Amino acid sequence: MQALLLRLILVLVFALSVPAYAQDEGGSLLDPLSRLLRGGGETGVEAPEGPQRRVPFSREEIQLSFAPLVEQTAPAVVNVYASAMVEARSPFMGDPFFERFFNFPQMPPRQRSSLGSGVLVDPSGLVVTNYHVIREADEVKVAMPDGREFESEVLLQDERLDLAVLKIQGGEPFPAIAIGDSEALEVGDLVLAIGNPFGVGQTTTSGIVSALARSLGGISDFGFFIQTDAAINPGNSGGALINMSGELVGINTAIYSRSGGSNGIGFAIPSNIVRAVLESARNGAEYFERPYVGASFDRITSNIAEALGMDRPAGALVTNVAPGSPAERAGLKPADVVVTVNGKPVETPEALDYRLATLPVGETAELNVLREGKRLTLTMPIEHAPKGDGREVEIGGRGPFAGARIAELSPALAQRLRLDFSRSGVVIVALERNSPAASIGLRPGDIVRELNGQQIANVDQMKELAEAGGRWWRFTIERGGRVIRQTLRF
């Protein structure tokens, strides 16, 4: 108490001795008090090096504005308009009673439109947005804040990441936002969200980083979102999350809301994964190819942590390792627990997946592993998944598999179709709309194990059997680990 009174007396004496010109040059009589109460300046305590995070103290600091930052970044945040022609169906179509007694006319297709936001990340015209903004679109337009509109080309779209990269052409360089390091974010940092909510026009909201590495199922495979309380609403999807240096640190993607409006819980995809996706698009990839590990992982529960002698349940538990894979060559074994990648913590398998995906192919990752109570350091190469022969074959004819496109399952294809890397066989890659294969309920990702009594070994055998005539068909498929057997007359 005596020390505090002594400090206040010193502040008053010092304030009375401060010349008037100090205020004219931007100083404040409160500055000495600010420094003394923070334990710096005249107290002789040296402030730590690097950027300082602190609350605003003086009146001048409280009156600061985000306007210069918005002026710098807002021209690079665009509106994205997507449209597609979809088949219009009567609500009674498909009903056996009505179709028996009524002849429904063919209804003309209708146009479906969606509106979102995007961010220019390269002066050449590269735009990053969400996949769900342009999903199944026939035409995608980009509108600049100054009113100019451009047709765009979709370079890359990845449903699993909910990211897409567009390309627009212009006669001069476009305004662009530099991509920052999302790993440098800390909870409590100030951020701005810029987008076009509800189609009302470009809007900027401010907030803080509420949490990091949030898991949010059903949106992206990488459960590693930035959570913010900056107001995000429908139409903000694909917009920019900006740090106080004017850098892109996230792509606004989703909100948690029961009403459809902002409740102060918004989520953004970190910029480090955006950078990796953008590099894939520049290299001509149509979707983001994740590094091949060749191992499966599970979460650490409290029971598993106790059994392994861990202080807390954190890390990624190795459950399976493929022979000859990068994981095996690195020395990973089942029951190992990966706790860090390149010195960065791994709390969950999703975090491990995210950290590996942000590393360039050709580099190595240093894994810190817990094995039988001991810490080991392993080095794993970052590689592309093997693609096999890469052939995709279309099935014709009049059988139930007509309209299906098939391929032999490789690690790269398993990754693309969200299948277990250890699976093998002939898999359905895609289905033509309204084809016989689609009508009997087949899906992309189905692995065909048997057809008309014969085990399926390769795509050529599958094509020959599927295009053969016949009225009765028996087949066995594997879907999501379940075996489905079906017999039908076709």
C-alpha positions, 0 to 999 in steps of 0.5 A: 500500500505504501509503495502504491501511494509513493508511486501516485505521489511521484506521478503527481509531481512528474505531471505538474512538471511536464511542459505543455508542448508534450501534449501538443506533440501527442503526449498525454499527462496520463502516459507517465501514470500508464508506464508506472502502473504497468511497471515500466518506463521510469521504474527501470523495468525493461519491457520485453522485446517484440510486439506488445499486447495490452489494453488501451490506456489513454484517451488517445488510444481509445479513440483509435480507429480501424478505418485505415486497416479497412481501407487497405483490405476491403477492396480485395474482398469480393462478392461471389455469385453462383448459379446452376440449372436444376431439374424441377420436379412435381411434388407428386412425381415418384408417387405410384398412385399419382403416376398411375392415374396422372400423366405429369408433364415435363417441367422446365428446369429452374435456376438456383442461385447462391451468394457468398464472399471471396478474397483476392489473394493474388494480383493476377486474379486468384480468389479464395472462397468456400466450396459450399458457395459454388457447389455444383454451379454452372456459372460463377461471377465475381463482383468487385466492391467498385461495381466491376463484375468478372466471369470466373474459372474454377481452378480448384474445389475441395468439398472436404476442406470446403475451399475453392479457388477461382480465377478472374482476368483483368487488364491490370493487377487486382488489389490483394490481401497478403496471407498471414500466419494463422499459427501466430494468432492467440486467443484475445487477438483483435480481428476484422471480418469482412464480407457480404452478409444477407446480400446487403453489401460489403460489411466489416465487423470487429471482434477477437479470436475467441478460441483456436483449433476448434473441432466442428463436424460436418463442415471440413475434415480438418477440425481446426477452426479459428473461433471469433465473436466478430459478427458473421452471418449468411453471405459472409461465407468465403469472406476474410478474417483479417489481423491487425497487420492487414493480413488474411488469417482465415476464411469465414466459413460457418456460424453456430446459431439457432436463429440463422443470425450471428450469436457471436460464435463464428468459425474460420478456416486457418490461413495456413491451410488456405496457403497450401490449397492455393499452392495446389491450385497454382500447380494445376491440381483440381482438388487439394491432395493431402500428404500420404502418411499410411497410418490411421489414428485415434483419439486419446481418451482419459482411460487410454491416457491413464493406461499409457501413463500420460498426464492428460488425454492429448495426442494421436494414437497410432492404430494401424501402419501400412507396409512400405508407407512413409509412417512405417519408414519413419518408424511409427508403430501401433500404440505410439502416440504422436504428441508434436509435429515440428515442435507444435502440439498435437491434441487430436488426430484432426490436429495432426492431419492439419499440421501435416497438410500444411507442410510442402511435399518433399519436406520432412516432419519431425514427430515427437512420439510417446512409446512405452513411456519414453519420448522418441523423435522420428523423421517422416517424409512428406509425400504424395499418395500413390496413384496406381494406374489412375485409369477410370472406366465408364460402364455402358450397356443396359445393366444396373451398373450402367452409368457408373465410372469405376477405378482400381482403389489406390491410396490417392483415390482412397484419400479422395473418396474418404476411404480407409487407406488399407482398402483395395479393390474396384471402387465406384468413382462417380455416377451419371445423373439419372443413370441405372446405377444411380437409380438402384442406389449405388454411391461413389465410394462403394467397393464392388466385391462380387458380381454374379458369383464372381470375385471382382479383381480389376476394372476390366473384369468388372466392365465385362461382367457389368455390360453382359446381358441378363435379367437377374443380377446378384452383387456384393458391395462394401460401403462404410465398412458394411457388406451389402448383398443385393439381388434384383431383376433388371 
